[in-house]
């Protein structure tokens, strides 16, 4: 009996989109310019691995492009494969250049063994790592800090969360910043911010991810990014909005949890739970952080 399911064509249309193809060239690094003033508000995006700056960078990219924030990616590690670290640094440099993110290393060569086990079993090594992150916070004085949430599943993502929180706790009592937690491997249980991305921004995040050639050759993160961002709209419509309520007509979005770091601790911003559409004034929303 012949099938008559009208969704066959829709499901089949996804297949070629998810197949890695050498025919897709890397984009030119001479992308559009988004000038940033020397005194622009600074964002530090703490990325556990090279490529996380692209996969979770939707909001930092909008802050750069729409509100001229100075976004600096902090490469916390260069991955566990020592033989690939030089290549991963080169790939990361190209990705950040394409997105016009600044780029710094947590320390020369990147940090090692950033995970809960090190934090528990090797306090001396952990404190040295915390000191390196605290030094970056002190030097850059960011207005907003991005880091993975504490339940992001991958040990290095969880370790990066703990590392940043421990470093923030070492800052002076008068240090204040926005603290925005990201997700990738594990969903945030209680997100309070859904950021819409335009088709152009999604395409640029895909292109930037593609510069991580060694990673996408084994797992095409760049090709799967739009589907992940589309699914975020499903989740965010209910979790950031209200269960059973209206859902925004976004195609692509990324979920975050935003708070304020003040007086040595996280402070929730329950009144700030919201969807942020393309075209909304990010400067007005985030300058107060």
Number of C-alpha atoms within 10 A of each C-alpha: 3 4 6 7 7 8 9 10 9 9 9 10 11 11 9 9 11 15 11 16 12 8 6 9 9 13 13 9 14 8 12 10 10 13 12 16 9 9 8 14 19 20 25 26 29 29 28 26 20 27 28 21 28 28 23 24 23 23 23 25 24 19 21 23 20 16 19 18 26 26 28 22 26 26 26 29 25 25 20 13 8 11 9 12 17 12 15 23 20 13 22 27 18 19 26 23 16 22 26 22 23 16 18 17 19 23 16 8 15 18 22 16 17 23 19 19 13 15 19 9 10 11 12 11 16 24 15 12 25 23 16 18 27 22 17 18 19 15 9 13 17 21 21 25 25 27 25 32 24 20 17 21 16 16 17 24 30 21 25 28 27 21 28 22 21 19 21 26 19 18 16 12 12 8 18 20 19 22 24 20 24 31 24 19 12 16 17 20 11 12 21 23 23 27 23 29 25 17 12 9 19 21 16 20 26 20 22 26 30 26 23 25 17 14 17 16 13 9 12 20 21 24 20 14 21 20 13 16 23 16 16 22 25 16 20 26 22 14 21 21 20 11 12 9 9 10 17 15 10 21 17 24 29 25 29 25 23 25 21 18 22 18 14 17 14 17 14 14 12 10 7 12 16 16 22 19 17 15 10 13 13 17 13 10 11 13 13 9 15
